[in-house]
Amino acid sequence: MMRFRIFHVVLPILLLLACARPAYSTDKPLTFGIFPNLTAKQIVETYRPLADALEKSLQRRVVIYSARDFNTFVARTRQGEYDILLTAPHLAWLARQDAGYRPLLKYAQPVRGLLVVKSDAPFQDMESLHGRIIASADPAALVVLALQAELAVHGLMRNIDYRAIDSVTHSNAVMQVVNGHADAAILGVQPYALLPPDVRQQLRTLSETPPLSSQMFLTHPRLRDAEALAIRTGLLHFAASPEGMAFLKRGAHGGFANVDGNELQAFRPYALQAQEMLRAVR
């Protein structure tokens, strides 16, 4: 299956960036796989500064990749197509189980799932969404799974008590609400922070999940220990730079923190649930 490369989607942007970069080592470029919770354009714009910093630190090209949906991204992760991986914690558990990926770091600020409606909408609680339309990113996304569990506690089952619209990305889900095609949307707090201010002003948070571990950086086992350590060091140096601090502030990430195996293990139930959902759509 042919790879979907982000730089094919936004080729003019990447060509300009490539022309502005110095030549690095002739080593094979590192593939940086970023899970598709944002649009292709947003992923490139958001993560190019981080990839640039790694290139300078490692003296090696870093090429950004993603996929058109979670199913494709998880399949490519399972096949080991990414050298460096940034993914949600439940998908990180799958990456370790299926392909031996090794955790490096995570974003320090926990994530929360948000259930948002238009600021002038009449809804006051989850129960008031009975019979309504709720848009979300891929149903296998962690915040979507967590908020759907909260909705179920309040007696609202997916596609029984409300109609779910799968919008692929968090920003697309929000625009379904803004444009009047859905009554509510589920998204993560970090994608929410990246929304334009004029879009956020049109929204109101109806409910949110408890804190959940944030996205995690992992490396494929084909990279030597020294290479993985150099990537980890490069990420930490980036976090301490002005560009890195701006990146972390804009995404509401709060810095980087360590990850251990026990933390990943806590996401096993969500991972297995996502795995079952992804298998059903193959």
C-alpha positions, 0 to 999 in steps of 0.5 A: 500500500502506497504511503500517504506522505504529508509533504505530498499534501503540502508540497509547496510548503515543504519545498520552500522549507527544504530549500532554506535548510542546510545539508545534513548527513547522508544517512537515511532520513529519520521518519517522524510519524505523528498520529492524525488528530490534526489536519495535514497542514496543521501537523506540518505547521505545528511540528516543523519547528520540532523536526527542525530542532531535531535535525540540527541536534542529530545532524540528520534529516527528519521527515514528517509523516502521518496518515489519512486516518487512525486505522492507517496510522496504527497499521503503519506503526505496526509495520514499523514504518516510523523511526520516531513516533508521536501518538496517544498513550493507548496507541503507544501501548499497541505500538509497544506490543505490536512492534516493540516501540520504546517510550522516550518522553511524553507531554507533561500536561495531561490531556482532557476530553472536551464536549463542546457546544455553540456558546448560545446553544440551549444545552446545559448537561449531557442528558440534554443531548439525547437525540442530538448529533455529536461530532468527533475525531476518529472514534478510536481517539482516546478522548473520544473513547473517554467521553463516550464512556462518560456519555454512557454513564449518563444514559447516552449510548453512541448511535442509539441515544445520539447520532455520532458523526466521525469527522477524522480530526478534532478541528473538523469536528468543531467546525461541524458545530460551528457550521450547524451540522452537529449539536456538540463535538468531542475534542482534546484540550490541546487541539482546542488550544490550537483553534483560532480565537474567533472559533473558540469564542463561538464554543462553550464547554459542556463537560470534560473528562478527568486528566489523562496522560498525554501524547508520547514519543517513542522510537522503533527498536531498530534505532540503537540505544545511543540514537534513541538517547540522542533523540531524547536529548534533542527533544529536551534541548528543544523544550529549553529553547525559545522556539521550544517554549513557544511550541509547548505553550501554544499546544498547552503541553507543559513541557516533557516528562518521563514515561514508564511501562506501568503508565502505559499498562494503565491504558491497556483497556482503551488500547484493546477497545481501539484495536477492536474498533480498528479491526472492524473497519478494515 
